Amino acid sequence: MAKAARDPHLRLRIGLMLAILLLLLVTVLVGPTPLDPPDLPPPSPLSASQLFPAKVEQATRRDAGRGILVEQLRLRSPSSGRSFPLEVLLPPVLPPGAPLLLLFGEGGEEGSSWLRQGDLLESLGRLWADTGQALVVALPSTPPGKPTLTFRRQMEEMQLALQKRYQLTTDPAAHHIDGWRRGGALALLLALERPDLYGRVGAALPEPGNINPYLIDVLRTKPKMGPIQIVHSGDAVSLQLGKDLVQAGMQVEEVRLPEAATREDFGKKILSFHGAP
């Protein structure tokens, strides 16, 4: 009692020490709470009014046969400063105001993987020759990792650059996006985040993988958008994704192909959805 009387702040100090010990104990047992949990999707990309088109640094053109020209571009993102490749399929004559299709491949693939699909190119050539519809098809590379905000912003900057370079229509209803496997899930994510940029959206045999948390997050916002085509062969992942989209209020058209269907079969079905005969 005498010692406590000589130190009137003793109880306060003891209380403070106990509080610190309790905090340390909770941190050890529960773990620290991160300020920015890494598994949460990053914020949505910038609005179109805040974006600038990617800069075309290099461009070479070659004839792929079947009445198709391939232009290989190297673009530089104005927001990140990074450069990235892009292949674009063009008709021999390209009038102003043509529509655009962004077509993604499987994870880690360059756009050239689509160029090896002979039937796909033949179908595209028939589209241009028989209907006169000068659809421009861009083949971006599909990143194998998580779809970072930097990548998603680059895709929007790329689209602006293509509109400017080829004098494409500025009507979003005439701009389509689609993809194969992981590329299909990526196409869905980009379209759901920016439904104002695309008229038609598709995914062939989609495999969301680590894109799935991003899709779940954006579906909670119930975006208003045009029809979505899911092409599959009855696999559980595609069926569940279709149900999730319908539950979120999306208009979904499911197309089921035989289990033995090839990538070329899926590719032709993609093009038929976006206008090919």
N, C-alpha and C positions, 0 to 999 in steps of 0.2 A: 504494500500500500504506500509505503514511503517513497519507493522508487517511482510508482505511477504518479504520485503527487508531484515529484520533481520533474517528470516528463509528461506534460499534459497532452502531447500529440502521440503518445505511445499506442493508444487504441486505434487511431487513424492510420498509423503506419502498419500495424498488424493487419487491419482490414484491407489495406491496399495490397500488401504482400499476398494475402489469401486470394484476392481477386485475380492477381497476376498468375498465381499458381493454378487457379481454376481455368483461366483462359488457355494456359499452356497445355493443361490436361485435355481440354476439348479439342484443341488443334491436333494433338497427337492421335486422339481416338477417331475423330471425324475427318481430319485433313483440312487444309486451307480451302476456302471457297474462291475459285478463280474469278477475276473481274470480267473476263471474256471467255466463256467456256468454248473450247476449240470445236466441239461437236455441233454447236449451234450454227445455222446458216448465216453467212455474212449478210449485211444489208443489201437491198436491191440495187441494181445498177442505176446510174444517173438517168434522168429523164432526157429525152431526145434534144430538148432545147439547150442542155448543158454539154452535149457531146460535139466533137469535131471529127470529120472523116479521117480515117487512117491515110497516111501518105504512101503513094506508090513509089518505091525506090528502084525496082527493076521490073521489066516486063519482056517476056519472049513469047512468041506465038508459033504454033506448029499445026499441021494438018493431021488429025487422027483418023481420017477416012470416014466413010458413011456420011459425008457432008457435015462433019463436026470439026470445029477449030478448038484447040486447047491453048489457053493463055496462062502461062505460069507467072505469077506475081510474087513479089516480096514487098510486104507492107510494113510500115512502122506505126505503132500506136502512139498517138499524141499524148495520151494520159500516162502510159508506163514507160515510153521510150523504147520498148522492145520491138524487134522485127520478127515477122512470122511469114511462112509461105502460104500460098493459096493457089489452087488450080481452078480455072473457070472454063466451062464448056459453052461455046458460042456457035450460033448458026452462021452460015456464010455471009448472010446479009442480016444486019441487026437494025431494025427501024427504032426510032425513039419511042419511049413509053412501054418497053417490053417488061413482062413480069419476071420475078426472081424466085428460084428455089434454092435454099440452103440444104445441102445433103451431107450428113455426117456419116462416117464409117465407124467401124468397131474401135474400141479404145486403143490408142497408141498408133493408129493407122494414119498414113498420109492420104490425102485426097486421091492420089493416083491409084489406090486399091480399087476404086470404082471403075477406073479406066480399063482394067483388065477384064471387066464383065462385058463380053462381046454382045450378048443379047440386050443388055441394058442400053448400050450405045446405039444399037440398031433400032431399038424402040424409040429412043430419043430422036434419032435421025428421021424416023417415020413421022414423028410428031411435027417436026419442022417442015418436012416435005409435003405431007398430006393435009395438014390443017393450016399451015402458014403461021402457026403460033410460035413466035420467036422467044421461047422460054430460055432464060439464062440460068444455068445451073452452076452454082459455086460449091466447091468441094473442100471445106475447111478440114484441117486435121483435128482428130478427137483426142484430147489429153487423157492419159491413163489415170491421173490422180484426181483429186477433188476439183470440182469446177470453181476455181477461185474467182473472186470479184474482178481481178485483173483480166482474166480470160473472158469472162462474160461481158465486160466492158469493151474488150477488143473486138468481140463479135459484132457489137452494135456499131462500133467505129468502122469496121470492115464493111458492114451493110451500107453505111452512108457513103463510103468510098466507091462501092460498086454502083450505087445509084448515080453518082456524079460521073464516073468514068464511062459507063455504058448508056447514060441518059435513060435510066430505067424509070418506070412509072413510080410516082410517089404515093400511090394509093396502097395503103397497107393490105387491103383485101386481095391484092394481086401478088403479094409476097408470101411464099409458102416456106415451110421448114419441115424437115423429115430426117430420119436416120435409121441405121441398122444396129441392132443390139445395144451396146452402150451408147452409141451415137443417137439411137432413138430416144433413150431416156434423157440424154442431154438436150435434144431438140425439144422434148416436152418441157423441160425446165426453163429453157430460154423463152419459149412461147408463153408459158404460164406466168413468168415474171413480167414479160412485156407483151401482153395480148394485143396491145395497140399497134404492134409492128407486123403481125402476120394474119393472113386470112384463112389459110388452111394449115393444119398441123398433123403430122403423122409419126408413127414409130413402128418399125418392123422388128419383131421378136425382141422387144426391149429388155435390157438387163440393167436395172438401176444401180445395183451394187452400192458404192458409197455416195451415189447421187440421191439415194432414197430419202435421207433426212431432209434434204433441200426440197424435194418434191412434196413431202408431207407438210413441211412448213408453209410452202407457197399455196398448197391446196386449201389450207385453213382460211385463206383470204377469199376463197370462192371467186376467182377471176372470171370475168365475162369474156368469152372468146368464141371463135368459129368452130366448125366441126373438127373432131379428132379421129383419125383412123388408126386403129391398132391391128396390125397384120401379125398373125401368130399361127402356130401349129398345135394349139391346145395345151401349151405348157402352163404350169401353175402360176409362174411369175407374171406372164402377160395377162392371164385371166384375172388375177388379183388386182393388177394395176388398172385394168379396165373397170372393175367394180369400184375401185377407189375414185376414179375420175367421174363415174356416173354419180356416186354418192356426193361428190362435191358440186354436182350440178352441171357437169360438162356434157356436151352432146358427143357421144362416142359411137363410131361405126366399127364393129369388129369384123375382120375378114379372116377366115380360117383356111389355111392351106394344108395339104397333106404333110405328114411327118417327114416324108422323103423330099420335100420341096427344097430346092437349091437356093443359094443366095441370088442367082439370076432371076429365079421365080419371084422372090421377094422384091427385087429391084424393079421388075416390070410392073408388079402390083403397086409399088410406090408411084411410079410414073403415071399409071392409069388414074390414080387418085388426084394427081396434080395436072391432069389434062391430056396425057398421051393416049392414043387410040389403043 
